[in-house]
């Protein structure tokens, strides 16, 4: 590693205000959404053009210095945690929407473009970008691509990978590549499909072509209260097997409800131990008929209170309660860990009961807010890092929950990625031969393993623990978690 | 050779210098190889190994017949929305993934790449590799299932695949819109595609017919179909329900392709459609433009020189028809931007080139 040589060459690319090395300047980049960990990088560069990114990556390759490309740093798996001996490439200034074509229904964007800005700009054409992570107000497309981000509408619309058509990128070995294009179809291997979700281990995307969809004409959003989480889970199973395909199905448990009520003054049916939010979207004539079927299903599912949004404002209020629930739960406790496991949908009720048992055994509270439609759990483990041994217990509980997801045939991550946080669990989901194939791909594209080193693959030294708590942006209420 | 177990596939891969898997051989041109290869018949892996209707996922062997799979799904009111092509000809699940083929129905919810969620394959080193999982949402590890889409069997031998499926709509309707000419059909298609009408499929049958398919509840489908027709603002007819199904079945099984023709797939965008149509007009081969201008299917007489086929600067791939086994199925322009990436991935998974080069 030739860090000094790299820095002198970086100085020829970046003016001092875009090449940060001071302790205070670096502090803002030490952590991402996984606030329990913190690492100070050697330097941060702030490119303003794709060419600067390419030159930076080539220099890192030449001098064998690891780098982490980072957007807004909202990763919940520590995916953009810096590397102590490396640099951070901060992409927020590469935030242009280069092209938005309503005829082809595509947007071509730079990696630092903010997710929600794409939909905002597409709105005048009656279009939108479907993937909507809860952090969509600040998270960037580059980060979404690296981690194949999800959101509340994956059941019907899929994840980021389902909406990316083309990628220009600089590989960690310095090669410039162009994958896919602007068509929905292709006539060769799905290189784009492989690139999305690479967790920053292949290189840096410098231009991304996104598919846009017409904005749904009509929504039908129902909030129903239940006497137990299991009852809400059963209602989900009933709705899914009825043949309806809701855009979203979300459940919050009692602790999450309590927090949401306190934080955003949301109102929920009295006596509800769980709430289920179901949203249909589509052409208004079709939704009319489907909403009647949904009403019947909910009525027969033992709901203790049902509220149907009758205006866009009421819909927004329902979603606000849901999307702020995690940050709100976080306020109940000094520290928390968010998990992201997936279980087969029919095992949801069982998984929640087991999580409850595990939580009681460890003496830690767990709130549940999750994407019920696709079995993606987000148990939130509350702890106080100042109490001796509590963080360790919280981590053990998190590990037990992940183990439960694997045992039930699910996944260790639905949408947050492996990152730094779950790398030691990768080998519980994949065999040595599977991981060896991942590694061969990684090394072929990044022979020096400089791109986001230390992420996804098992092993390596754990980074220093930080104080934890809410992300600074969460404290301000700017972002929220899934 | 027809392996019957994963071990036999692994053994074949490690023992033979050059080999290439195939399913039910419905797309022979995609099995082309520049030199002699041992052909691995994967129809020994034809079972639906897991299907939980409540889970909306299934796992089946790569050689499994898609017709069988669709039949099983439909018994539970479920379907693969992307309408895999050539199922009447016996297309297999693995072959469809390897060929990366989706039908007209991929417009609304995505293609084969969007529905495959897990894959097991034997790579060029003989190792059994698994990627993805069995749940509908999963972000763990590199997305190897998607990598297998369009790999034409040259990155690994598919053993089995896991798919997500969707609830089948209760009713479908098709609207046949009679436009003035091709440019008009393209204009109407573009207008409809930008509106929140959620069509399942939208194809142009040159010169001037636009076919739109919608799906939904019995109670509302007729009203919705009328709405699509009225929005098109051209003369239209709504096909009787029985004709709706046969129209799209005939389409995805390419009944419209005459004997002795090559079937060519071209990926494009609506913006390039007018140029392609203009280039094809002089020769006037049978053709259809599917997926709202993202996919062209062209039938080209096998006895005519392929050089006569003008693809307007686009690239095509011969999927069916009498093509010599050593001829490349690629026609027209190639995209070179992925070459360095492709080389790395091919080398990583198949360092000794057990499988023929990517096409």
Interface residues (C-beta under 8 A of the other chain):
Chain A: X101 X102 X103 X104 X105 X106 X125 X126 X127 X147 X148 X150 X154 X155 X156 X158 X159 X161 X162 X168 X171 X173 X175 X177 X178 X179 X181 X182 X183 X184 X185 X186 X187 X188 X189 X190 X191 X193 X194 X196 X197 X198 X214 X215 X216 X217 X237 X240 X241 X242 X243 X244 X245 X282 X283 X285 X286 X288 X289 X290 X292 X293 X340 X342 X343 X344 X345 X346 X371 X374 X375 X376 X409 X410 X411 X412 X413 X414 X415 X416 X417 X418 X422 X426 X429 X430 X431 X433 X434 X435 X436 X437 X438 X440 X441 X442 X443 X444 X445 X456
Chain B: X52 X53 X54 X55 X56 X77 X100 X102 X106 X107 X109 X110 X111 X113 X114 X123 X127 X128 X129 X130 X131 X133 X134 X135 X136 X137 X138 X139 X140 X141 X142 X143 X144 X146 X147 X149 X150 X151 X152 X155 X166 X167 X168 X169 X170 X190 X193 X194 X195 X196 X197 X198 X216 X217 X219 X220 X221 X223 X224 X227 X265 X266 X267 X268 X269 X270 X271 X291 X294 X295 X315 X316 X317 X330 X335 X337 X338 X340 X341 X342 X344 X345 X347 X348 X349 X358 X359
